[in-house]
Amino acid sequence: MSTAARPERASARLSARTVALYAIGSLGTGGYATLPGLVLTYFLTDNLGVAALAAGLIVTAAKIWDVIIDPLIGAASDRQYARTGSRRGFMVVGALTLPVFFALTFAVPPSWGPTAGAICVLLAFLATATSFSLFQVPYVALPAELTSGYDERTRLLGWRVVVLTAAILLFGAGGPELRRAGSDPVAGYLLMGVVAGVTIGVGMLIASRTADAAAHRTAAAHRPDEVDRPALTAPAGVGEQYAAGVRTLRRSQPFRALLGTFLLQALATGTMLAAAQYVATWVLRSEDAVTLVFLALVGPALIATPVWTIVARRIGKERAFAIASILFTAAAATLVLAAWMPGTWMYGAIGFAGVAYAGLQSLPMAMLPDVISHDERISGRGQAGTFTGVWTAGETVGFALGATAVSLTLAATGYVSTVAGTTAQQPDAAITGIVLSFSILPALLMAASLLTLRRYRLRRADIDA
């Protein structure tokens, strides 16, 4: 294949159908990422009476399990792709099993007691996490196989984030409403778990039936250097699968820089997400205010995501990503004033953070396929699943530690846990801890991510050359 033909094929435009079919999968990823982070810790502390520290450990344990299995699923997905030309199998299994386990996570009644309740939630959430990883790891690998175009990846992931944002709004606002629709807190949480679980599974199942087939067809048509590189043999054996993930980190400097940046930012946004319900209840003094907090943070992304796509096309993804990170840092830091002056002004600052949040979601996901294709030119193709297994594990670590950071802050500041139907007065130190978890801590983490982002050196010319 001639070099002159490559730029034309690399820039081939994806069909609207392909973009839409891939984006539908974010209905599932958005729901799974939103509801547990938003309400699970609160469900444990204020419905089952589980101590704040123990609640944080439960969420963290499930995420540690994700970190363990994601690289294995990524390597197994590569083997499946090499053998069948499709990553669909694992995605279907995850889509069919997740609704059951997700509903069981919120089906535990307070009458079982804090200890039994905590154990049951942990087991159900571990199973839920496994199902989600079976879908998510191969799903994230698809963009690298859909197109080689620098701007097309931004477009593809931009529309995915639009659907993701809509899903986050749907689950973030609708989940608490479903919870209140039950005749009592127990029935409300169960209703929320069943409806949300089925909706997540449907979105995942649709993507599993269409995205992989589209990836297979489009990869054959648009990957210009496919015939020039040998395909690598996917690793077999648990030890070799982990070793393959370590090798990707060692040899790809752009991957290390991007993953480090994304991990810190996942920790920052995960901290804000986990603290949102506590901010609504104890700072804004309304449990129902979590819906408005969530709308203010995520709603602007519906409009802002296409804007970030345009900005990235003009100045490059990495520069646009840095701008979004700076804006989010400033908005989060401003919210520390809520410790002294809580009020409706907070929604404006949260909305400003939401504009930046749109870029933080779409741009790094559009940069990941660039990293994978850059590595393939050197090391050979067929390792997208290994990359995304490590990536998903890193993302999981960030969000898990975000919930852990909030629970540790609550425990250190004397937060008082309760069971459903009872109230408690929180000490001033606990209120201050909630505000810090929602403002200064995310701002510091986001600022740290700018240091790792400076080490990301891939540019448009490196991808489209």
Secondary structure, DSSP 8 states (H G I E B T S, - for coil): --GGGHHHHHT----HHHHHHHHHTHHHHHHHHHHIIIIIHHHHHHTB---HHHHHHHHHHHHHHHHHHHHHHHHHHHHHHHHHS--HHHHHHHHHHHHHHHHHHT---GGG-HHHHHHHHHHHHHHHHHHHHHHHHHHHHHHHHH---HHHHHHHHHHHHHHHHHHHHHHHHHHHHHHHHSSSHHHHHHHHHHHHHHHHHHHHHHHHHHHHHHHHHHHHHH-TTGGGS-B-----SHHHHHHHHHHHHHH-HHHHHHHHHHHHHHHHHHHHHHHHHHIIIIISS-GGGHHHHHHHHHTTHHHHHHHHHHHHHHH-HHHHHHHHHHHHHHHHHHGGGGGTS-STHHHHHHHHHHHHHHHHHHHHHHHHHHHHHHHHHHH-BS-HHHHHHHHHHHHHHHHHHHHHHHHHHHHHTT----BTT------HHHHHHHHHHHTHHHHHHHHHHHHHHTT----HHHHH-
